[in-house]
Amino acid sequence: MRWWQTRWFVIAATLLTIVPLLWPTIPPLVDLPGHMGRYRVQLSLEIAPWLSQWYNFKWSLIGNLGIDLLIIPFAKLFGLELGVKLIVMTIPALTVAGLLWIAREVHGRIPPTALFALPLAYCYPFQFGFVNFALSMALALCLFALWLRLARLGRFRLRVAIFVPASCLLWLCHTFGWGVLGVLAFSAEMVREHDRRKDAGSGHWVASWFRAGIACVPLALPMLLMIFWRTGDHVTGQTTDWFDWQAKSAWLLMVLRDRWEWWDITGVAILYIILLKGLRDPAIEYSRNLGLSALFLAAVYLLLPRIVFGSAYADMRLAPFVIAIAVIAIRPRANITMRHAGTLAALGLVFFLARTTGTTISYAMFARDYRTELAALDKLPIGARVVSFVGYSCDNKWTMSRLEHLPALALERRLAYTNDQWSMAGAQLLTARYFAAGGFAHDPSQIVTARWCMREWWRPVGFSMARFPRGAFDYVWLIRTPKFDPRYASDLVPVWRSPDGTSALLKVDHTKPPPQIEDSELIPAPLLELRERLRRKRAAEAAAAAAEAANATANPS
């Protein structure tokens, strides 16, 4: 047994994976602060009843409750912030453990090339802060390994007893993980059934397909939960944007996206070189079992739209796991030399250590940014009404600031109202109900730019500063926003500024009149014309509807 095949290596690799998350108080994942704001609401409605005036929080059975449920006991034991950090730290650890366990179950030993898949524990969807999704995928990998192990041991009744409830819990964590587990299990059962029937002299793929479906019935109960979730008047969100090949190609280059574009693209290139090497190197080959699993996942990736039930980046989320399963599908042939295998393992370890080091440095830098910006909260009273504006660029820059949902930490730490919460019924447990905020009530109203952006809902900072409803808010929190005309803040009093002057906390002086700015100064002429056409169209539709109603009243049938 070589060093990369030992239990000690698996333990060490799993522990090493959590190192980047040790230093930051709050894991610097794009959406995570927003989720933490929601957790604060669900945990604090009794002690902060004013939150119910701003947010509607209602428990319901949805396939997106992983950390929402786990944080209840964790917050009681460790507090909300440490509880979230501990849960998030388990995600990359479980991902690495799951990948290595799957590789061992399929190949009998951990192949040296499997080490190249480990950096994908910090894939782009995880960096984006899709934490319920990432947790469900990590659990799905571990459950798939258990599925394979029980099949290898012939413990099929035990497998049924475990996976009927396990599949429901996985669906509850996030629907995506349950779906991926089903695809992986089905492909594995197809290969197993084909080999079994082939040994019996009747190996036909159609029969194997049918038998594989029967074997996966223990995973099917969440289909009923899915029907219950997605039928009802409260559910919103479309499934759209199919077959965007340009975006799908881009996601395949972004699977390791973090901070430095050249560094991340180099890492992706190494992964593709390993995949190509599996096809051309006579000393290594692809496993039929995991190779078929990777092909099935690739087909799902190609067929998935970008938006599913209103949740964006559905296809992007799957891309890293297609590559991860394909990488661990590679194994040495019988003719590989010990030196060749050792060299592959050493190179894989160097790749893993280099990516982990880069992520650790990157996260430390993001943590420093968080500390700088969160100093504003020391000046914010409990229960304040805060409208926040976070600077953003119309260009899709490689490095995401990780500040996009930082305003939610005012909700999490100061029980304040913030305008960055998602508000889509049926997609999460919380929706915004602070109607006085108007168009500044929820995400993405916190995102501001230097100018109007094509095909985006973001507003320029000048427009947001001039038009947010003063009566609805007490404070304005500016986080690295572009410069704007000081006239738009004529009724705002500075309370705090960052050392570099790009961020500030301003108090609304309700005794002063708001700035009187004409629309023509804030909105380009073509947009003004379009807005006027839409206004006239809505007025005409309302008039037609009123006329129809009046006619129906005057001439009842």
Secondary structure, 3 states (H helix, E strand, C coil): CCHHHCHHHHHHHHHHCCHHHCCCCCCCCCCHHHHHHHHHHHHHCCCCCCHHHHEEECCCCCCCCHHHHHHHHHHHHHCHHHHHHHHHHHHHHHHHHHHHHHHHHHHCCCCHHHHHHHHHHHCHHHHCCCHHHHHHHHHHHHHHHHHHHHHHHCCHHHHHHHHHHHHHHHHHHCHHHHHHHHHHHHHHHHHHHHHHHHHCCCCCHHHHHHHHHHHCHHHCCHHHHHHHHHCCCCCCCCCECCCCHHHHHHHHHCCCCCCCHHHHHHHHHHHHHHHHHHHHCCCEEECHHHHHHHHHHHHHHHHCCCEECCECCHHHHHHHHHHHHHHHCEEECCCCCHHHHHHHHHHHHHHHHHHHHHHHHHHHHHHHHHHHHHHHHHHCCCCCEEEEEEECCCCCCCCCCCCCCCCHHHHHHHCCECCCCCCCECCECEEECCHHHHHHCCCCCCEEECCCCCCCCCEEHHHHHHHCCHHHCCEEEEECCCCCCHHHHCCEEEEEECCCCCCEEEEECCCCCCCCCCHHHHCCHHHHHHHHHHHHHHHHHHHHHHHHHHHHHHCCC
